[in-house]
Amino acid sequence: MPNESAFDHPIHKMWIMLDQAYVAASRCQEAVFARAGLTLQQYRVLMVIDAAQKPVKLTDVARWLNRNNNSISLIVDRMEKVNLVERVRDLKDRRALRLVMTAKGEEFFKRATVRGRELIEAMMSCCTEGEMQVLTYLLGRLSEEAARASRANGS
């Protein structure tokens, strides 16, 4: 058990709380998406394919999810084996491959999205509209700062 006094400083306490909230929310999402037949990673890939400007390339998915191409490629390989997505030659650039959601992928994605939105609404019901606006603003600032720090550290 860590020494509690190590987290007395407001910055450190906030950071720990943020990390704990992320882990807890991810576990909830994993459970919800599993009941819809997807992993959290698979859902995120399908979400990008659904939301991104077409055609969607693997590099686009990696960039949106802030992951490297290799890790996304491995996830897509597994998704292709269970017929959630397929790689299709790009008609404009025959060398490039684009990702397309299959009918099965769309069905699973829609089901998981409904359940995911229910989870989000339930979890966020503890916050007022104003608190959600402040939290959204603060998380946006934190995300921008994390991106700057990542670039500065060569990540």
Summary of the structure (lengths in Angstrom):
residues: 155
radius of gyration: 18.5
end to end distance: 30.5
largest distance: 59.8
contacts: 385
relative contact order: 0.10
helix: 70%
strand: 7%
